[in-house]
């Protein structure tokens, strides 16, 4: 795109407490916190140009999974490749995730982070 001179890009999740959600994902992904401000936290994998950000939103509404008409639906979800899905799910649960009731695929597990954002753990090929 015109005017783009940086390779820096990322995904941002809204949260009522961006610091708490960033701590969860920092442990889950094993990425350090790169930026820690009152309403904005960024995780960045060292040596990479992408980031995962967390923005304070006092109007955050927990999404419903699977989607239900008339209710807040997920805006984005993360797909995270793992080598051992059972071990990865157990770790995520111990960190505060919840296993979603609806599981659409055998090789994927849908989990919810502590404030309800769905994310998927899937087996690498």
Steps between C-alpha positions, in 0.01 A plus 500: 500500500623851429658685789594187691870507585503270802459124521350538850142367518276337755165398639331680788249357747273724706483432872366670812842430659764482224776420750331185632421373150854578381640298792284203399614510136861568599504174694301313232718609207822543700538851356632781717319826563664760275281802582314556826296818523187578707250412224721315250720190527696332221657155479771449242689184418868599502643549153159509330309790347153397616336565834192425706354807666242553772296820516288611793130503418258582779214408263635149433227236470594134531435321168281193472648183345365349289330809355139569596291758314442812705803444728854634485697284257875457488678766299819300445659182627856372518613168353797353686686198363608239755680164486297330775142620518414327829805643679439847352135496607599394852754784520250756371239383751754529784573857387133602521347406164170314474426221255208604278201268508471500119796336323454507120808293399686195629848647452417842646403604851310822552575667831393828654747736660416636847268768356340285230700560181502165315834362384589173331775252567565277200741221416783592268539288189 
